[in-house]
Amino acid sequence: MSDNTSRMRTIFRSKTSKALNKIEDPRELLDDSYDQQVKLLQQVRKALAEVATAKKRIDLQGQELGARYQRLAHQAQEALAGGREDLARAALERRSLIERQVAQLQEQYSGMQKQTAQLEERERRLAEQVAAFRIEKETIKATYTASEAQVKANEAVAGLGATVNDVGTSLDRARDRVAQMQARAAATDQLLASGALRDLTAAPDADIEQQLASLSAKSEVERQLQAMKDAAGTTSTGGSNRGDGEEWLSIGPGSPTS
């Protein structure tokens, strides 16, 4: 139960760490900041285009009023030359009204020119800032990506090192167990041979039978030795030398030595 709980905690911490790293990824933060600056630049350019459009509209109205202003001047001269002083006066009055309208347009046009100049300067500075920020952003992102790759590589190497260490530890433990088992086997062999440790798999009274067999073997050796001494003082008369290839049939207890 404790192993499962520990494993679940490790998995949970790993997933939580990945989620936090994803949220705090500086590359995403830099991209978001860059997108916001680009939107601001687009807004300034849109405002600049709107001001330019309004200024052009005022310019067209001014040109129209200017042409009418010149036309009324000619009309006043023609009316005065034709003896129509009243028409000349009406033309000049309208011309005076146009002057006031033109003066207002000129004031608006001048204000728009200043506004255009300010917006153009802001647009230029903001464009430079956005371009500089983009270069720095890409540099930071590349550096972060390289560092992240290095961290992953180092973690992989560290994990491999830990695995190798675990394998080495397992081998050492296995060698120790084998050495212990070999020493135990040798010790039990010695105990069985000395009789200090009883062989439970042996037949009953096997120790007595083993001693009797040993005495019988010694007696047989003594008998064969005496037979060899007796034979040394007599002449062999054919004995058991068989040349038919069946000498092995005479081998056994009680047989003479070969």
Number of C-alpha atoms within 10 A of each C-alpha: 6 7 8 9 10 11 12 12 12 12 12 12 12 12 12 12 12 12 12 11 11 12 11 11 13 15 17 13 13 18 15 12 16 17 14 13 19 17 12 16 20 15 13 19 18 12 16 20 14 13 17 16 12 15 20 14 13 18 16 12 15 20 13 12 18 16 11 15 20 11 13 21 15 14 16 22 18 15 17 14 11 11 11 13 15 12 17 21 15 15 21 19 14 14 21 14 13 18 15 11 15 20 13 13 18 15 12 16 19 13 13 18 15 12 15 19 13 13 18 16 12 16 20 15 13 18 19 12 14 21 15 11 16 19 12 13 20 14 12 15 18 13 12 15 13 12 12 12 12 12 12 12 12 12 12 12 12 12 12 12 12 12 12 12 12 12 12 12 12 12 12 12 12 12 12 12 12 12 12 11 12 12 12 12 12 11 12 14 13 13 14 13 12 10 11 10 12 11 12 7 6 9 9 9 8 11 12 10 12 11 11 12 12 11 12 12 13 11 12 13 13 12 17 17 13 12 14 14 11 10 12 10 8 8 8 10 7 7 8 13 12 12 7 6 7 10 12 9 9 15 12 9 12 10 13 16 15 11
